[in-house]
Amino acid sequence: MKIAVGSDHAGLALKEEVKKVLSEAGAQVEDLGTHSTEPIDYPDPALAVAEAVACGRAQMGVLVCGTGIGMSITANKVPGVRAALCHDAYTARLAREHNDANVLCLGGRVLGTGVAGDLVRVWLEARFAGGRHSRRVDKIRALESGQESRNRRG
């Protein structure tokens, strides 16, 4: 499995640890930056990873910034991407099982390397549960394609 990773300067150190965990799990890792501690704008690596996942060049992605929030917001703007910001193993597992999340977002300033490694492993091992969750993910896809009214309530 190919996994694209990216970070801004605040997430660089944790991204390097995440790459080790992914490699140990047998994943082929494509690092889309950043590669230095020089400040950059988080939307740039977020977009690079999200587009790699959306076009199928990578099956999944992992993004790291200071909190993971900016990466999550940005990646979710790309149709076909379901990016989940996770802080514990429970949310990482359910992001895959219930939401079929294909991008994991982490906060380099809020997670230690041990916890982040656990989240990555849990997220990789979890599988989409399908069933009632498929109907919900299909609604997300419909929103992305404009088939579902954006003004619908309820």
C-alpha positions as a Python dict, from the first residue, in 0.01 Angstrom:
ca = {
    (1, 'M'): (0, 0, 0),
    (2, 'K'): (126, 346, -90),
    (3, 'I'): (73, 621, 166),
    (4, 'A'): (145, 987, 97),
    (5, 'V'): (262, 1194, 393),
    (6, 'G'): (304, 1564, 439),
    (7, 'S'): (360, 1823, 705),
    (8, 'D'): (430, 2185, 764),
    (9, 'H'): (728, 2297, 973),
    (10, 'A'): (537, 2243, 1301),
    (11, 'G'): (462, 1882, 1211),
    (12, 'L'): (798, 1788, 1059),
    (13, 'A'): (941, 1599, 1358),
    (14, 'L'): (626, 1394, 1411),
    (15, 'K'): (596, 1326, 1037),
    (16, 'E'): (942, 1169, 1044),
    (17, 'E'): (830, 936, 1326),
    (18, 'V'): (507, 854, 1141),
    (19, 'K'): (709, 756, 834),
    (20, 'K'): (901, 502, 1044),
    (21, 'V'): (577, 350, 1176),
    (22, 'L'): (432, 331, 825),
    (23, 'S'): (746, 168, 686),
    (24, 'E'): (752, -84, 971),
    (25, 'A'): (391, -169, 882),
    (26, 'G'): (500, -247, 526),
    (27, 'A'): (368, 66, 359),
    (28, 'Q'): (544, 238, 73),
    (29, 'V'): (576, 600, 187),
    (30, 'E'): (581, 902, -44),
    (31, 'D'): (691, 1214, 146),
    (32, 'L'): (544, 1524, -17),
    (33, 'G'): (711, 1770, 221),
    (34, 'T'): (808, 1974, 395),
    (35, 'H'): (1166, 1868, 451),
    (36, 'S'): (1289, 2154, 667),
    (37, 'T'): (1192, 2360, 970),
    (38, 'E'): (1160, 2675, 758),
    (39, 'P'): (804, 2805, 798),
    (40, 'I'): (563, 2709, 519),
    (41, 'D'): (188, 2734, 476),
    (42, 'Y'): (8, 2413, 577),
    (43, 'P'): (-236, 2422, 283),
    (44, 'D'): (49, 2343, 43),
    (45, 'P'): (144, 1996, 175),
    (46, 'A'): (-221, 1927, 265),
    (47, 'L'): (-324, 1982, -95),
    (48, 'A'): (-35, 1773, -229),
    (49, 'V'): (-128, 1474, -13),
    (50, 'A'): (-503, 1513, -67),
    (51, 'E'): (-461, 1525, -443),
    (52, 'A'): (-234, 1218, -437),
    (53, 'V'): (-508, 1027, -254),
    (54, 'A'): (-796, 1164, -463),
    (55, 'C'): (-631, 1070, -794),
    (56, 'G'): (-527, 724, -670),
    (57, 'R'): (-150, 779, -675),
    (58, 'A'): (-164, 691, -303),
    (59, 'Q'): (-426, 477, -132),
    (60, 'M'): (-413, 676, 191),
    (61, 'G'): (-247, 983, 338),
    (62, 'V'): (-119, 1118, 668),
    (63, 'L'): (-87, 1490, 737),
    (64, 'V'): (76, 1663, 1034),
    (65, 'C'): (74, 2027, 1135),
    (66, 'G'): (83, 2190, 1479),
    (67, 'T'): (-268, 2083, 1577),
    (68, 'G'): (-385, 1888, 1272),
    (69, 'I'): (-680, 2124, 1234),
    (70, 'G'): (-553, 2322, 936),
    (71, 'M'): (-449, 2006, 753),
    (72, 'S'): (-790, 1852, 810),
    (73, 'I'): (-981, 2156, 691),
    (74, 'T'): (-767, 2188, 379),
    (75, 'A'): (-759, 1820, 283),
    (76, 'N'): (-1137, 1794, 312),
    (77, 'K'): (-1177, 2055, 39),
    (78, 'V'): (-1053, 1800, -217),
    (79, 'P'): (-1336, 1580, -354),
    (80, 'G'): (-1284, 1215, -269),
    (81, 'V'): (-1085, 1286, 45),
    (82, 'R'): (-1223, 1207, 388),
    (83, 'A'): (-964, 1347, 628),
    (84, 'A'): (-1006, 1282, 999),
    (85, 'L'): (-830, 1464, 1280),
    (86, 'C'): (-766, 1208, 1553),
    (87, 'H'): (-624, 1237, 1903),
    (88, 'D'): (-678, 885, 2036),
    (89, 'A'): (-700, 525, 1918),
    (90, 'Y'): (-1079, 515, 1947),
    (91, 'T'): (-1135, 802, 1704),
    (92, 'A'): (-865, 669, 1470),
    (93, 'R'): (-1037, 331, 1453),
    (94, 'L'): (-1385, 475, 1404),
    (95, 'A'): (-1259, 720, 1142),
    (96, 'R'): (-1183, 415, 926),
    (97, 'E'): (-1469, 187, 1035),
    (98, 'H'): (-1750, 444, 1018),
    (99, 'N'): (-1625, 719, 786),
    (100, 'D'): (-1385, 532, 557),
    (101, 'A'): (-1131, 808, 626),
    (102, 'N'): (-852, 793, 372),
    (103, 'V'): (-639, 1068, 527),
    (104, 'L'): (-532, 1079, 892),
    (105, 'C'): (-450, 1421, 1039),
    (106, 'L'): (-235, 1459, 1348),
    (107, 'G'): (-108, 1745, 1562),
    (108, 'G'): (267, 1760, 1608),
    (109, 'R'): (234, 1997, 1902),
    (110, 'V'): (-40, 1801, 2079),
    (111, 'L'): (63, 1436, 2038),
    (112, 'G'): (368, 1251, 2157),
    (113, 'T'): (542, 1009, 1924),
    (114, 'G'): (418, 702, 2112),
    (115, 'V'): (53, 803, 2094),
    (116, 'A'): (88, 911, 1732),
    (117, 'G'): (245, 576, 1642),
    (118, 'D'): (-43, 393, 1810),
    (119, 'L'): (-298, 603, 1620),
    (120, 'V'): (-131, 534, 1288),
    (121, 'R'): (-118, 158, 1354),
    (122, 'V'): (-483, 142, 1467),
    (123, 'W'): (-594, 350, 1168),
    (124, 'L'): (-401, 130, 924),
    (125, 'E'): (-539, -193, 1070),
    (126, 'A'): (-903, -81, 1084),
    (127, 'R'): (-1132, -151, 789),
    (128, 'F'): (-1443, 26, 668),
    (129, 'A'): (-1744, -149, 822),
    (130, 'G'): (-1983, -77, 535),
    (131, 'G'): (-2348, -141, 611),
    (132, 'R'): (-2531, 167, 740),
    (133, 'H'): (-2202, 357, 720),
    (134, 'S'): (-2192, 310, 341),
    (135, 'R'): (-2515, 504, 307),
    (136, 'R'): (-2361, 793, 503),
    (137, 'V'): (-2035, 797, 307),
    (138, 'D'): (-2241, 787, -14),
    (139, 'K'): (-2418, 1105, 103),
    (140, 'I'): (-2079, 1272, 146),
    (141, 'R'): (-1987, 1170, -208),
    (142, 'A'): (-2317, 1311, -335),
    (143, 'L'): (-2243, 1643, -165),
    (144, 'E'): (-1903, 1654, -333),
    (145, 'S'): (-2052, 1594, -675),
    (146, 'G'): (-2328, 1852, -626),
    (147, 'Q'): (-2605, 1593, -643),
    (148, 'E'): (-2723, 1671, -292),
    (149, 'S'): (-2868, 2012, -210),
    (150, 'R'): (-2633, 2212, 10),
    (151, 'N'): (-2933, 2384, 166),
    (152, 'R'): (-3112, 2068, 272),
    (153, 'R'): (-3201, 2062, 642),
    (154, 'G'): (-3265, 1773, 875),
}
